[in-house]
């Protein structure tokens, strides 16, 4: 596997990512790693929004 280093711009805005798990415990593990977490519920779905 080849490694690549990309120089980033510290001024660029953060982009959202999504982590989807088929079981709640899978998503909860990653949600626990977030700061400033906001939990949103839509129907049976639970969404965790935060910062890394």
Secondary structure, 3 states (H helix, E strand, C coil): CCCCCCCCCCCCCCCCCCCCCCCHHHHHHHHCCCEEEEEEEECCEEEEEEEC
